[in-house]
Amino acid sequence: MSITKLAAIAWRNLWRQRRRTLLTLSSIVFGFFLAVLFTSMQDRSFATMIDTAARQGGGHVSLQHPEYQGSPSLLKTVTGSDALIERATADPGIQRAVPRIVGHASVATARDNFGALLLAYDPALEDERTMTFGEALVEGEMYTSSRDKGVILGERLAKNLGVTLGKKVVYTVMNKQGDVVSGMGRLSGIIRTGAPSLDAGLFLLPIDTARETLGYAPDESTAVAVFIEDSRRSAAVARRLGAAVGPEVAALTWDENQPQLRGFIAMKVGGARFMELIIGLLVAAAIFNTLFVSVMERLREFGIMLAIGFSPRQLFGMVMLESLWLALVGLAVGGLLTYGPYTYLARTGVDMTEMLGDSMTEVAGVGFDPILKVGIFPENLLLIVVAVLLATLAAGVYPAWRAGSVTPVESIKLV
């Protein structure tokens, strides 16, 4: 008998017990729906967090002094930033590369002084694709020149210092020679990122003003931040850049520079995978139950089919085709029912601001986006589809074997 006829018989067999089949399909649809939404929420939120971390610091890949990662210091720099940028942007996988100075500083007013994270950048080279702070400006204005004399602070830091726009702020850093030096500027902007630790310790300067204070050369910086479209390709880009720049410059990925963020994401992804495995096992158990009960109810029928010329192999294939039909119909219906909620969450999202309140809103200095949106990576969607197919087919193996192994004489006697 041809595979087409066996598939037709298998399809009819499924609907002989319509209620049981519909219940089984509902479990497949529900499992697919949950898997897609869970995975798409993680894919979108974690990709956004990684991109935000890159825009707030060293990029998706950072070209820096080989010893900077182990003990960050303004004394450990890379020279020839322009040449490194030119070499990086020659790679077709890289979108942008910009110089940055990142280190520790002390900022003070007549009222108080606090430690801060210094980040110096070139306004002419940066935009919203490479730096997130412009979007977070709540008062004043961002720098327009690499030699501006103003100071931009995080909102909490400015409040703690008791300083308002136009007031003087003194900052103290250790220069290239290891001497403690000071600079002064008037507060020209205040930033609110939503990450409490960052808002309480962020201090921005124009890069050439910082170079002058620190005694750096015109093309010297602590890092060249490299940006790519997909953060998952960071490791491959870092390997290529590492081979191109040589041993005097280290090419580190975002997760090497942000181990806390990497650990958080790995923990959350692992937990979600475990939950998806549990859901998959429950769905597979429901499918197994449906097929096994169906087979046991039809043992006499299978005996007659064997007696009139069906082979055990054909019976095995027929039950496996019933499993395949369940998987295909379940995926099709699941896809249709998931499309609407997925599209809404991808385009509009859900505002979680009131729910989050003042609870934890950051990880490793990276704030959560209060607007929950989804977006699944194509390979993860394919993995879910394949997993559903395999789980459904695996659940049908034993019932199919049982159907093909009946003894005609004994099974025909069954009532």
C-alpha positions in Angstrom: 0.0 0.0 0.0 1.3 3.5 -0.9 2.3 6.0 1.7 -0.5 8.3 0.4 -3.2 5.7 1.2 -1.7 5.0 4.6 -1.7 8.7 5.4 -5.4 9.0 4.4 -6.3 6.0 6.6 -4.3 7.6 9.5 -6.1 10.9 9.0 -9.5 9.2 9.2 -8.4 7.1 12.2 -7.6 10.3 14.2 -11.2 11.6 13.8 -12.9 8.4 14.8 -12.5 9.7 18.4 -12.9 13.4 17.7 -13.0 14.6 21.4 -9.8 12.7 22.3 -8.0 14.1 19.2 -9.1 17.6 19.9 -7.9 17.4 23.5 -4.5 16.1 22.3 -4.2 18.9 19.7 -5.1 21.5 22.3 -2.1 20.3 24.4 0.2 20.6 21.4 -1.1 24.1 20.6 -0.8 25.3 24.1 2.7 23.9 24.5 3.8 25.5 21.2 2.2 28.8 22.2 4.0 28.9 25.6 7.3 27.9 24.1 7.2 30.6 21.4 6.1 33.3 23.8 8.6 32.4 26.5 11.5 32.1 24.0 10.5 35.3 22.1 10.3 37.3 25.4 13.8 36.2 26.3 15.3 36.7 22.9 14.0 40.3 22.6 14.7 41.4 26.2 18.2 39.9 26.4 19.2 41.2 23.0 18.0 44.6 24.1 19.9 44.4 27.4 23.1 43.4 25.5 22.8 46.2 23.0 22.1 48.7 25.9 25.2 47.5 27.8 27.2 47.9 24.6 26.0 51.4 24.0 26.7 52.4 27.6 30.2 51.0 27.7 32.7 49.3 25.4 30.5 48.1 22.5 29.8 44.6 21.4 33.5 44.1 21.0 36.1 46.3 22.8 39.6 46.9 21.6 41.6 47.7 24.7 44.9 47.3 26.5 45.6 43.6 27.2 45.8 44.2 31.0 42.8 46.6 31.3 40.2 43.9 31.9 42.1 42.4 34.8 42.7 45.8 36.5 40.9 48.7 34.9 42.9 51.9 35.0 43.2 55.2 33.1 46.9 54.4 32.9 46.3 51.4 30.5 45.4 52.8 27.1 45.6 52.1 23.4 47.2 54.5 21.0 46.4 54.9 17.4 42.7 54.9 17.9 42.1 56.3 14.4 44.0 53.4 12.8 42.2 50.8 15.0 38.8 52.3 14.0 39.8 52.2 10.3 40.9 48.6 10.6 37.7 47.6 12.5 35.3 49.3 10.1 37.0 47.5 7.2 35.4 44.3 8.5 32.0 43.9 6.7 30.4 42.6 9.9 31.0 45.8 11.8 28.7 48.8 11.7 30.5 51.4 13.7 33.7 51.8 15.8 34.3 54.8 18.2 37.0 55.8 20.7 36.1 56.0 24.4 37.8 56.7 27.7 36.3 54.8 30.6 37.6 54.9 34.2 37.1 56.1 37.7 36.9 59.7 38.9 35.8 61.8 41.9 33.3 64.6 41.4 32.7 67.3 44.0 30.8 70.5 44.7 30.9 72.8 47.7 28.3 70.5 49.3 29.8 67.0 48.9 32.0 64.7 46.7 31.4 61.2 45.3 33.1 58.5 43.3 31.9 58.2 39.7 32.3 56.3 36.5 33.9 58.5 33.9 33.0 58.0 30.3 34.4 60.3 27.7 33.3 60.2 24.1 33.4 62.1 20.8 30.0 63.7 20.0 30.9 64.0 16.3 31.3 60.2 16.0 28.5 59.0 18.3 24.7 58.8 17.7 21.8 56.8 19.1 23.1 53.6 17.5 26.3 53.7 19.6 25.3 55.6 22.7 22.1 55.5 24.7 22.6 58.5 27.0 21.2 61.1 24.6 17.8 59.4 24.8 18.1 59.5 28.6 18.7 63.3 28.9 16.1 64.9 31.1 17.7 68.4 31.6 20.1 70.5 29.7 21.8 69.4 26.5 24.4 66.8 25.3 27.8 67.8 24.1 28.2 69.1 20.5 32.0 69.2 20.4 34.8 67.0 21.6 36.2 70.1 23.4 33.1 71.3 25.3 33.8 72.4 28.8 30.5 71.3 30.4 29.9 68.3 32.7 27.0 65.8 32.4 26.0 63.8 35.4 23.5 61.0 36.3 20.3 62.3 37.9 20.9 60.8 41.4 24.6 61.9 41.4 23.6 65.4 40.6 21.0 65.3 43.4 23.5 63.9 45.9 25.9 66.6 45.0 23.2 69.3 45.3 24.1 70.7 41.9 21.8 72.2 39.3 22.3 73.3 35.7 25.0 75.9 35.3 26.7 75.3 38.6 30.3 74.3 38.9 31.5 70.7 39.3 35.1 69.8 40.1 36.4 66.4 39.0 39.6 64.6 40.0 41.3 61.8 38.1 44.7 60.2 37.9 46.5 61.2 34.7 48.7 59.2 32.4 51.8 59.9 34.5 50.1 58.7 37.7 49.6 62.2 39.1 46.3 63.3 40.6 44.9 66.2 38.5 41.6 68.1 38.6 39.3 69.8 36.1 36.3 71.9 36.4 33.1 72.4 34.4 29.6 73.7 34.7 26.8 71.2 34.8 25.3 71.2 31.3 23.1 68.1 31.4 21.4 65.6 33.6 20.7 62.0 32.6 18.2 59.4 33.9 18.8 55.9 32.5 16.5 54.0 34.8 19.4 52.0 36.2 19.8 53.3 39.8 23.5 52.5 40.1 24.3 54.2 36.8 22.2 57.3 37.6 24.0 57.6 40.9 27.5 57.3 39.5 27.6 58.4 35.8 29.9 61.2 34.7 30.3 62.2 31.1 33.0 64.3 29.4 33.9 65.2 25.8 36.8 63.0 24.8 39.3 65.8 23.8 38.6 67.6 27.1 39.3 64.4 29.0 42.4 63.7 26.9 43.8 67.1 27.8 43.1 66.6 31.5 44.6 63.1 31.5 47.6 63.9 29.4 46.6 61.6 26.6 47.8 61.9 23.0 45.2 63.1 20.4 44.5 59.5 19.3 44.7 57.8 22.6 41.9 56.2 24.5 41.2 53.3 26.9 39.1 51.5 24.3 37.7 51.5 20.9 34.1 50.4 21.1 33.0 48.2 18.1 29.3 47.8 17.3 27.7 45.1 15.2 24.1 44.4 14.2 23.7 41.0 16.0 25.4 40.6 19.3 25.5 36.8 18.8 28.2 37.3 16.3 30.5 39.1 18.8 32.8 36.2 19.4 33.4 35.7 15.6 34.1 39.5 15.2 36.4 39.5 18.2 38.4 36.6 16.8 38.9 38.4 13.4 39.8 41.7 15.1 42.2 40.0 17.5 44.0 38.4 14.6 44.1 41.8 12.8 45.3 44.1 15.6 48.0 41.8 17.1 49.0 41.0 20.7 49.4 44.7 21.8 45.6 45.2 21.7 43.0 42.8 23.2 39.7 42.2 21.4 37.1 41.3 24.1 33.4 40.6 23.6 30.6 42.2 25.6 30.2 39.1 27.8 33.9 39.1 28.7 33.6 42.8 29.7 30.2 42.2 31.4 30.5 38.8 33.3 27.6 39.6 35.6 25.3 40.3 32.8 26.5 37.1 31.0 25.8 35.1 34.1 22.3 36.6 34.6 21.3 35.8 31.0 22.8 32.3 31.2 20.8 31.6 34.4 17.5 32.9 32.9 18.0 31.0 29.6 18.8 27.8 31.5 15.7 28.2 33.6 13.5 28.8 30.6 14.9 25.8 28.8 14.1 23.6 31.8 10.5 24.9 31.9 10.2 24.2 28.1 11.5 20.7 28.7 8.8 20.1 31.3 6.1 21.5 29.0 7.5 19.2 26.2 7.3 16.1 28.4 3.8 16.9 29.4 2.7 17.4 25.8 4.5 14.2 24.8 2.7 12.3 27.6 -0.6 13.5 26.4 0.2 12.4 22.8 1.4 9.0 24.0 -1.8 8.5 26.0 -4.0 9.3 23.0 -2.1 7.0 20.6 -1.7 4.2 23.1 -5.3 4.1 24.1 -6.3 4.3 20.5 -4.1 1.4 19.6 -5.3 -0.8 22.5 -8.9 -0.2 21.5 -8.1 -1.3 17.9 -6.1 -4.5 18.5 -8.9 -6.6 17.0 -9.0 -4.3 14.0 -5.3 -4.6 13.6 -5.5 -8.4 13.7 -8.1 -8.4 10.9 -5.9 -6.0 8.9 -2.9 -8.3 9.2 -5.1 -11.3 8.3 -6.2 -9.6 5.0 -2.7 -8.7 3.9 -1.4 -5.7 5.8 2.1 -6.1 7.0 3.3 -5.2 10.5 5.5 -2.6 8.9 2.4 -0.9 7.3 0.6 -0.9 10.7 3.6 0.6 12.3 3.8 3.3 9.6 0.1 4.0 9.9 0.3 4.8 13.6 3.4 6.9 13.1 1.5 8.8 10.4 -1.2 9.5 13.0 1.5 11.0 15.2 2.8 13.1 12.3 -0.7 14.3 11.5 -1.2 15.4 15.1 2.1 17.3 15.1 1.4 19.0 11.7 -2.1 20.0 12.6 -1.0 21.1 16.1 1.8 23.3 14.7 -0.5 24.8 12.1 -3.2 25.7 14.6 -0.6 26.7 17.2 1.0 29.0 14.6 -2.3 30.7 13.7 -3.3 31.2 17.4 0.1 32.5 18.4 0.4 35.0 15.5 -2.0 37.5 16.9 -0.6 37.8 20.4 2.9 37.6 19.1 2.3 40.4 16.6 0.7 42.6 19.3 3.5 42.1 21.7 6.2 42.6 19.1 4.8 45.9 17.9 3.1 47.4 20.9 4.2 45.4 23.9 2.9 45.7 27.5 3.9 48.6 29.8 5.2 47.1 33.0 6.1 50.4 34.6 3.5 50.2 37.4 4.2 46.6 38.1 7.9 47.0 38.4 7.7 50.2 40.6 10.8 50.6 42.6 11.8 46.9 42.5 14.9 45.6 40.8 15.1 47.3 37.5 18.7 46.7 36.5 21.4 44.0 36.1 25.1 44.9 36.1 24.2 48.6 35.6 21.9 47.8 32.7 18.2 48.8 33.2 15.3 46.7 32.1 13.0 48.2 29.5 9.6 48.6 31.2 7.9 48.0 27.9 7.7 44.2 27.4 8.1 43.2 23.8 8.8 40.0 22.0 11.0 38.9 19.1 12.1 35.4 18.4 15.3 34.4 16.6 14.5 32.3 13.5 16.8 29.5 14.6 15.0 29.3 18.0 11.6 29.1 16.2 12.9 26.4 14.0 14.2 24.5 17.1 10.8 24.7 18.7 9.1 23.4 15.6 11.6 20.5 15.3 11.3 19.7 19.0 7.4 19.5 18.7 7.8 17.2 15.7 10.3 14.9 17.3 8.4 14.8 20.6 5.2 13.8 18.9 6.9 11.2 16.7 8.8 9.8 19.7 5.5 9.5 21.7 4.1 7.4 18.9 6.9 4.9 18.6 5.8 2.4 21.2 2.0 2.5 20.3 3.1 2.0 16.6 5.3 -0.9 17.6 2.5 -2.4 19.6 0.1 -2.1 16.7 2.6 -3.9 14.3 3.4 -6.7 16.8 -0.2 -8.0 17.4 -0.9 -11.7 16.6 -3.8 -12.0 14.2 -5.3 -15.1 15.7 -5.2 -13.9 19.2 -6.3 -10.3 18.5 -9.3 -11.4 16.4 -10.7 -13.3 19.4 -10.8 -10.0 21.4 -14.3 -8.5 21.8 
